[in-house]
Amino acid sequence: MRAHTLNRLPLLSALGALVLMLQACTKDLLKVTDPDIILDETLKASSASGALGLHNGAILRLEQATAGTQSPDALFVFGGLLTDEWQSGDTFIQRNTMDQRIWDPQNTFNAGPYRNLNRVRVMAEAAVNGLRQYKPTPATNIGRMFAFIAYVQTLIGEHYCNGTPISDVRESTVIAGEPISNDSMLALALANTDSAVANLGGADSAAVARFVQVVRARALLDRGQFAAAAAAVAGVPDDFHYDVEYSIVSGDNQLWALNASARRYTVGDVEGTNGLNFRSANDPRIPTKRGPDRIFDTAFPLQVLRQGIWGRESRIKIASGIEARLIEAENALQAGDATTWLAKLNQLRGAAAAALLPVPVDTSYRPVAGTLLAALADPGPSVGDTLRLKLLFRERAFWMYGTGHRLGDMRRLVRQYGRTVDQVYPIGAWFKGGNYGDAIQMPVPFDEQNNPNFVTCTDRNP
């Protein structure tokens, strides 16, 4: 499944998403061949084509929210700076501060990813209303919108502090939301997966249904409901993936643009003592190459580390059968079934699963295309199954690198598995000077104080 690629004017408020113009391009899977212009300055469709325009706009907004914008950056890159996936190769203080784990709600780059996630949600809600009123086919379009809402609510629950407000728009009126906890956000996501399942039918139903299964399981996993999460992904095939798509016309894949092209992000490698060896592992799931040029911030004599998974127009998997197997493996480990746990992990690594591995963007990346993964050995039982748990989360990090999963996993290691922050997050001396701070999630941006119901995060618990 590809995400539809569209062009629309950017919006300015995190609380609202007033539509000024919507244009669908011919790559849209719905085969829209003519521009669909919504002239109303509201999020209310006045025709079947307007309802489809809102639907297509939500797809564009999802593309932008995940990895399609920069300055401020999209969630997959900017949120990844707080983890061990990326390091700032830039001179911008906003990226450096996030990479250094400095808690700063006034960081001006915070507003971008937060705003874009909410744009997806608000536009998808408007699309649901329009699609229900004018009933353009297929019915699955409504299910897809509910699935998008559930997906971004899950991302918000994983990435942001407790006390995130959910504001809304009724035509041209902003309805200021009350702050809610991460767990309540995930509960909303689960309710929207139920609504998605209830609104399937026609073209693309199977892909959307599987997407919903994975999103539902992810939210359940975040809530510690491991058996329910595993049950939710039953039947999702290993090779399933639901993608967002990028193009030169609609916007570059920023995992390529900010790293491989602009050198403002560099691949993390054993960052801050606790970071995983994403480059030096020489793992075919993350092909990389070093330099020969430096990071953008040439004050530091460091060669840039480029990822070779994605090129300029590469799609990004936001949900997959790989994730489904990893969820099943975690449930097995929770249940004390190490045999099934290991089998699930090795099912993804076997020679028969070679097609699950990325193909490096060119031959300069290592390891080269065709390099396979060896089967894992059970490290054996330990107190709290620490060794097996470490291996599981390493597999999650390598399989789903750069796709918005890592920060939620790091928080889960603290919240669900009793690890300390200093055992999970980058610590010690930061490579550009000073020490790492204490941020373990992203703050609701300072801009949200325009909401009379919001002052600051309820707490910064994991």
C-alpha positions, 0 to 999 in steps of 0.5 A, spaced: 500 500 500 502 506 498 501 513 501 497 518 496 502 524 494 499 530 494 500 538 494 497 543 499 499 549 502 502 548 509 498 550 515 500 555 521 496 553 527 497 546 531 490 547 534 487 547 527 487 545 520 483 550 515 483 548 508 486 553 503 487 548 497 487 541 496 490 538 489 491 531 488 496 528 483 495 522 478 500 518 482 494 517 487 491 510 488 484 513 487 486 514 480 484 522 481 486 525 474 484 532 475 485 537 481 480 537 486 480 544 489 476 545 496 475 553 496 471 553 503 476 556 508 473 550 513 474 543 513 467 541 511 466 538 504 460 540 500 460 534 495 463 527 494 469 530 490 470 535 496 470 529 501 475 525 497 479 531 497 479 531 504 481 524 504 487 525 500 489 531 504 489 526 510 494 522 506 498 527 504 499 530 511 501 523 514 506 523 509 509 530 511 508 528 519 512 522 518 518 523 514 516 529 509 518 535 512 524 539 515 525 546 518 522 544 522 523 536 521 518 531 521 517 526 527 521 520 524 527 524 524 527 529 529 524 524 534 529 520 532 535 525 535 532 524 542 534 516 541 540 513 539 538 512 532 541 519 529 545 524 531 545 532 529 551 533 524 548 540 524 549 547 526 542 549 528 541 549 536 534 546 535 537 539 532 543 540 537 538 541 543 534 535 541 540 530 540 543 532 547 536 530 550 535 537 553 528 538 555 526 545 552 518 546 550 520 552 547 525 549 542 522 552 535 522 545 532 518 542 537 512 545 534 512 542 527 512 534 528 506 536 533 502 540 529 503 535 523 500 529 527 494 533 529 493 535 522 493 528 520 488 527 525 483 533 524 483 532 517 481 525 517 476 526 522 473 532 517 474 526 511 470 521 515 464 526 516 464 528 508 465 521 506 459 519 510 455 524 508 456 524 500 458 516 500 463 516 495 466 509 494 470 505 496 467 504 503 474 503 506 476 510 505 472 511 511 476 505 515 483 508 512 481 515 516 480 512 522 486 508 522 490 514 520 487 517 527 489 511 531 496 511 528 497 518 529 494 518 536 499 512 538 505 516 535 503 521 540 502 517 546 509 514 544 513 520 543 510 526 548 509 527 555 503 526 559 498 531 559 497 532 551 491 536 549 487 533 543 484 539 540 479 539 534 476 543 529 468 544 527 468 547 521 472 554 522 471 553 530 477 551 534 475 547 540 480 547 545 482 540 548 483 538 555 490 535 556 490 527 557 495 522 559 499 517 554 495 511 556 488 515 555 491 517 548 492 510 547 485 508 549 483 513 544 487 510 538 484 503 540 477 506 540 479 508 533 481 502 530 475 499 532 471 504 528 476 503 522 474 495 522 467 497 522 468 501 516 471 497 511 469 495 504 471 495 497 478 496 494 484 496 498 480 493 504 485 487 506 491 492 506 487 497 511 485 491 515 492 489 516 494 496 517 489 496 523 491 490 526 498 492 526 496 499 529 492 496 534 497 491 536 502 497 537 497 501 542 496 494 546 503 493 546 504 500 549 499 499 554 502 492 556 497 488 554 502 483 551 497 477 549 492 481 546 497 485 542 499 478 539 492 476 538 491 482 534 496 481 529 494 474 528 494 472 520 498 478 518 503 475 513 511 477 514 511 480 507 506 485 509 507 492 509 503 499 509 507 505 506 508 512 505 510 514 499 515 520 497 516 523 490 520 530 488 513 533 486 510 532 493 516 532 497 523 528 498 524 523 503 527 527 509 531 520 512 535 521 505 534 529 504 537 530 511 542 525 512 545 522 505 544 529 502 544 535 507 549 531 512 545 535 517 543 528 521 548 522 521 547 515 523 548 514 530 553 508 532 554 507 540 551 514 542 552 516 549 555 509 551 548 506 551 546 507 544 546 501 539 552 500 534 547 501 528 553 502 523 559 498 526 554 492 526 555 491 519 548 489 519 544 488 512 538 491 515 541 498 516 546 499 510 551 505 511 557 508 508 562 513 512 564 520 509 568 521 505 565 528 507 564 531 513 557 532 517 554 539 515 557 542 522 564 542 519 567 545 526 567 538 528 572 533 524 567 528 523 565 524 517 558 523 516 555 516 516 549 515 511 544 510 511 543 506 505 536 504 506 532 510 503 533 514 497 530 521 495 523 517 493 523 511 497 517 509 501 517 508 508 514 502 512 510 505 517 507 498 519 509 491 517 508 483 518 515 484 521 513 488 526 507 483 527 512 477 528 516 482 533 510 483 537 508 476 537 515 474 540 515 479 545 508 476 548 512 469 548 517 472 552 512 475 557 509 468 557 516 464 559 516 461 552 523 462 550 522 457 544 517 460 541 520 467 542 527 465 538 523 462 533 519 468 531 525 472 531 529 467 527 523 466 522 524 474 520 532 472 519 532 466 515 534 465 508 527 464 506 525 471 509 531 475 505 526 479 501 524 482 507 531 486 507 532 493 504 536 493 498 542 498 499 541 504 494 547 503 491 553 499 491 557 504 495 553 502 502 555 496 506 554 490 507 552 489 500 545 487 497 544 479 498 548 479 505 543 475 509 542 474 517 545 468 521 540 465 526 540 467 533 542 463 538 538 463 545 543 467 550 539 463 555 535 465 562 538 470 566 535 474 572 529 478 569 530 475 562 535 481 561 539 478 556 533 475 552 530 482 553 536 486 550 536 481 544 529 482 543 529 490 543 535 490 539 532 486 533 526 491 534 531 497 533 534 494 527 528 491 523 524 498 524 530 503 524 528 510 523 520 509 522 518 512 529 518 506 533 525 507 537 523 512 542 516 508 544 521 502 545 526 506 550 520 509 554 517 502 554 524 499 557 523 504 563 516 503 564 514 496 563 521 493 564 524 496 570 530 499 566 533 506 569 533 511 564 541 511 565 541 504 562 537 506 556 538 513 553 545 516 551 548 518 557 555 522 559 559 527 555 555 529 548 560 529 542 559 537 541 561 539 548 557 538 555 553 532 557 547 529 555 540 532 559 534 528 562 529 528 556 526 522 555 520 524 551 518 530 547 515 536 550 508 539 548 511 545 544 510 552 548 505 554 542 500 550 545 499 555 551 495 558 546 490 553 548 487 555 555 486 548 557 494 547 557 499 550 561 505 545 561 506 537 561 502 533 567 508 529 568 515 527 564 514 520 566 516 514 561 
